[in-house]
């Protein structure tokens, strides 16, 4: 049994990814956006978004046919930087994290990437391709996010995840399951000691 965190910026597709792959009805803490959040939640690029996660999403996925049978417990984080303290709690005991990236709002990915780097939790990056968004090569995404070569970046899915090559999509269960397996392999290779709160991180303190 492994705990995995699904993170990313506001509107990157975290709730969608958990819901797409969960074998149980996912627990969701989504609430409607109101005028009260206008000053703190920018909808630029995601104008159609009407709800937001205020605590976490939870789902479960069993993979009995994996090389080692797995039961994954998925915790989706709220995307806004103001919830960073909650990210610490959700990351406790996790084997790793998937950071979802929306290339239309790439700047929203900087905080979650920095967060997992700072607490030492292995993570992979998956680019959730939205309609109309420009397609980038994985190395372009890596350079834009200043990621080390050791961090896997997924922009397209391999034939073993789906029929024919296509862009990674958080709505597709096989795409999400594939990137979760990529994360598990990456986490095993890195053998993390476990997340811990950093003693001093100006960026996160200011978030």
ZIVENCOR-V480778 format. One record per residue. N is the residue number from 1. NEAR is the number of other ideal C-beta (glycine too) atoms within 10 Angstrom. D_FIRST is the distance of its C-alpha to the first C-alpha in Angstrom with 2 decimals. Layout:
BEGIN
n/near/d_first
N/NEAR/D_FIRST
N/NEAR/D_FIRST
END
This chain:
BEGIN
n/near/d_first
1/9/0.00
2/19/3.79
3/16/6.93
4/23/9.92
5/29/13.51
6/30/16.13
7/26/19.46
8/27/23.07
9/24/26.58
10/22/28.14
11/27/28.17
12/27/26.12
13/25/24.03
14/29/20.79
15/24/21.07
16/20/22.16
17/29/19.22
18/26/16.64
19/20/18.96
20/19/19.57
21/24/16.15
22/21/14.58
23/13/14.73
24/10/15.62
25/8/18.60
26/17/17.43
27/15/18.41
28/18/21.08
29/15/23.43
30/14/26.03
31/12/29.63
32/8/32.86
33/14/34.44
34/8/37.78
35/6/40.79
36/8/39.57
37/14/37.01
38/10/39.59
39/7/40.26
40/10/36.65
41/17/34.88
42/14/36.67
43/14/36.47
44/8/38.22
45/15/36.77
46/18/34.71
47/8/37.65
48/6/36.31
49/12/33.24
50/10/33.73
51/12/30.52
52/19/28.13
53/20/24.81
54/13/25.75
55/16/22.49
56/23/19.26
57/23/17.79
58/17/14.51
59/25/12.98
60/16/10.11
61/20/9.96
62/13/9.07
63/17/10.38
64/7/11.48
65/7/14.32
66/13/12.79
67/9/14.05
68/7/10.74
69/9/9.01
70/17/6.07
71/12/4.72
72/23/5.85
73/17/7.35
74/25/10.79
75/23/13.44
76/31/16.92
77/25/19.48
78/23/23.17
79/24/25.21
80/20/28.25
81/19/28.86
82/10/29.92
83/18/26.34
84/20/25.32
85/10/24.89
86/14/22.18
87/24/20.36
88/15/20.05
89/10/18.38
90/22/15.88
91/23/15.11
92/14/14.44
93/12/11.15
94/22/10.39
95/21/9.92
96/25/12.75
97/29/14.85
98/26/16.86
99/27/20.44
100/27/22.41
101/28/26.08
102/23/29.11
103/19/32.02
104/16/34.51
105/18/33.41
106/15/32.11
107/8/33.07
108/22/30.36
109/24/27.76
110/15/29.27
111/19/27.83
112/26/24.10
113/21/24.58
114/17/26.43
115/27/23.92
116/24/20.99
117/16/23.52
118/16/24.78
119/22/21.58
120/13/20.50
121/23/17.21
122/22/16.92
123/26/17.66
124/22/19.13
125/25/21.95
126/31/22.39
127/27/25.89
128/25/26.02
129/22/29.47
130/18/31.52
131/4/34.75
132/6/37.60
133/15/35.56
134/8/36.75
135/11/34.65
136/18/34.11
137/11/33.26
138/15/29.98
139/12/32.15
140/15/34.10
141/20/31.02
142/17/29.99
143/11/33.52
144/15/33.70
145/17/30.55
146/10/31.55
147/20/28.26
148/7/28.15
149/8/28.04
150/9/24.59
151/18/22.95
152/19/22.34
153/20/24.36
154/22/23.88
155/20/26.95
156/16/27.24
157/21/24.98
158/10/25.45
159/9/26.80
160/8/23.58
161/21/22.03
162/17/25.13
163/8/28.70
164/6/30.87
165/10/30.29
166/14/29.90
167/15/28.95
168/21/25.38
169/21/25.13
170/28/22.53
171/12/23.82
172/19/22.84
173/18/19.47
174/15/19.66
175/24/20.57
176/30/17.63
177/17/15.14
178/20/17.11
179/24/16.99
180/25/13.21
181/17/13.20
182/18/16.02
183/26/14.19
184/22/11.31
185/15/14.28
186/17/16.24
187/20/13.79
188/14/13.47
189/9/17.26
190/16/17.83
191/7/15.66
192/14/15.92
193/8/16.93
194/12/15.44
195/22/17.33
196/13/20.58
197/12/23.45
198/14/26.33
199/5/29.57
200/7/31.73
201/16/31.14
202/7/34.15
203/13/32.67
204/19/29.84
205/9/32.25
206/8/34.59
207/16/32.11
END
